[in-house]
Amino acid sequence: MTFFSVIYPFGVVFKSEFLPIIALFLAVLWSIKAYLDKNNSYFLIAICFILVSLFRNFAFFYPVLVNLFMFILFFNSLKSESIITKFAKTKNPNLPKEALIYTKNLTKIWCVFFTINGFLSLILFFIDKNIWAIYCGFISYVLVGILFFGEILFRKVFIKGV
């Protein structure tokens, strides 16, 4: 499914005649995943792909919706134990106070990232569909990797014990 999610923006722009078929195929995949994982939130993604198969311009909003979903997930976790704190506790259940503060701040950074990334996806839709495809199908993934691996490197070099 990751493969299809990555190539999706290019398919929307360059092979739009196949978009309804591709969208329905992805809807089926997400529905199967929802059923197997017993996670109803995956059905929402499947519904989005059904909408894409029916309304062509809805296809361009998939990256915006993904970023919105991730923002909501990360932002809502700030009300209690942040999602990144939960990830960190799987490795070390007894995190020091500094690590709890760090992981909460890191969750806030990801919230800002998802907000900016979602807005860029939306703005590029109105500016140029080809640039939108390159950004959503390649650049945004590179940026996720830079933030993810950059944080790991930063933590290992500058923050010992977290």
C-alpha positions in Angstrom: 0.0 0.0 0.0 2.9 2.4 0.6 4.0 2.0 -3.0 0.5 3.0 -4.2 0.4 5.9 -1.8 3.7 7.2 -3.0 2.9 7.0 -6.7 -0.7 8.2 -6.3 0.0 11.9 -7.0 1.8 11.0 -10.3 -1.1 8.8 -11.3 -3.6 11.6 -10.6 -1.8 14.1 -12.8 -0.2 12.0 -15.6 -2.6 9.0 -15.9 -5.9 10.7 -14.9 -8.0 8.5 -17.3 -7.2 5.6 -14.9 -7.9 7.5 -11.7 -11.4 6.0 -10.9 -10.0 2.5 -11.3 -6.9 3.3 -9.2 -9.0 5.0 -6.5 -11.4 2.1 -6.3 -8.5 -0.3 -6.1 -7.0 1.7 -3.2 -10.4 1.9 -1.5 -10.6 -1.9 -1.6 -7.0 -2.2 -0.2 -7.8 0.2 2.7 -11.1 -1.6 3.4 -9.3 -5.0 3.6 -6.7 -3.4 5.9 -9.5 -1.9 8.1 -11.1 -5.3 8.3 -7.9 -7.2 9.1 -6.6 -4.7 11.6 -10.1 -4.2 13.0 -9.5 -0.4 12.7 -12.5 1.5 11.5 -10.5 4.7 10.9 -9.0 3.0 7.8 -12.6 2.8 6.4 -12.5 6.6 6.3 -9.5 6.5 4.0 -11.4 4.0 1.8 -14.4 6.3 1.7 -12.0 9.1 0.6 -10.8 7.0 -2.3 -14.4 6.2 -3.3 -15.1 9.9 -3.4 -12.0 10.3 -5.6 -13.4 7.7 -8.0 -16.6 9.8 -8.2 -15.2 13.3 -8.2 -11.9 13.9 -10.0 -10.8 17.1 -8.1 -11.3 15.3 -4.8 -8.2 13.3 -5.8 -6.0 16.2 -5.3 -7.1 16.6 -1.7 -5.8 13.2 -0.5 -2.4 14.6 0.7 -4.2 17.4 2.4 -6.5 14.9 4.2 -3.6 12.7 5.2 -1.8 15.7 6.7 -5.0 16.8 8.5 -5.5 13.3 9.9 -1.9 13.2 11.1 -2.1 16.7 12.6 -5.3 15.7 14.5 -3.8 12.5 15.7 -0.6 14.2 17.0 -2.3 17.3 18.3 -5.0 15.4 20.2 -2.2 13.4 21.9 -0.8 16.6 23.4 -3.8 16.7 25.8 -2.3 13.7 27.7 0.6 11.6 26.9 1.9 12.6 23.5 2.0 10.0 20.7 5.8 10.3 20.5 6.1 9.7 24.2 4.1 6.5 23.8 6.5 5.4 21.0 9.5 6.2 23.2 8.0 4.3 26.1 7.9 1.1 24.1 11.7 1.2 24.2 12.1 2.6 27.7 9.0 2.6 29.9 10.7 4.7 32.6 11.6 7.9 30.7 13.2 10.7 32.7 11.3 14.0 33.0 13.6 15.6 30.4 12.7 13.0 27.9 9.0 13.5 28.5 9.4 17.2 27.8 11.5 16.5 24.7 9.0 14.0 23.2 6.1 16.4 23.9 8.0 19.2 22.1 8.8 16.9 19.3 5.1 16.0 18.9 4.5 19.8 18.6 7.1 20.0 15.8 5.4 17.2 13.9 2.1 19.1 14.3 3.7 22.2 12.7 5.2 20.0 9.9 1.8 18.4 9.1 0.1 21.8 9.0 2.7 23.3 6.7 2.8 20.2 4.5 -0.9 20.1 4.2 -1.2 23.8 3.3 1.6 23.4 0.7 -0.3 20.4 -0.9 -3.4 22.5 -1.0 -1.7 25.7 -2.4 0.2 23.7 -5.1 -3.1 22.2 -6.3 -4.3 25.7 -7.3 -0.9 26.8 -8.7 0.4 23.9 -10.9 -0.8 20.2 -10.9 2.7 19.0 -12.1 4.5 20.7 -9.3 1.8 19.4 -7.0 2.5 15.8 -8.2 6.3 16.3 -7.7 5.8 17.8 -4.2 3.2 15.3 -3.0 4.8 12.2 -4.6 8.4 12.9 -3.8 9.4 16.1 -2.0 7.0 15.7 0.9 8.3 12.2 1.6 11.9 13.5 1.5 10.9 16.2 4.0 9.3 13.6 6.3 12.6 11.5 6.1 14.7 14.6 6.9 12.6 15.5 9.9 12.5 11.9 11.1 16.1 10.9 10.6 17.3 14.5 11.4 15.7 14.3 14.8 17.3 10.9 15.5 20.7 12.3 14.6 20.1 15.4 16.6 19.1 13.3 19.7 22.1 11.0 19.4 24.6 13.9 19.0 23.2 16.6 21.3 20.8 14.9 23.8 22.4 12.0 25.6 20.1 9.6 27.5 16.8 10.6 25.8 
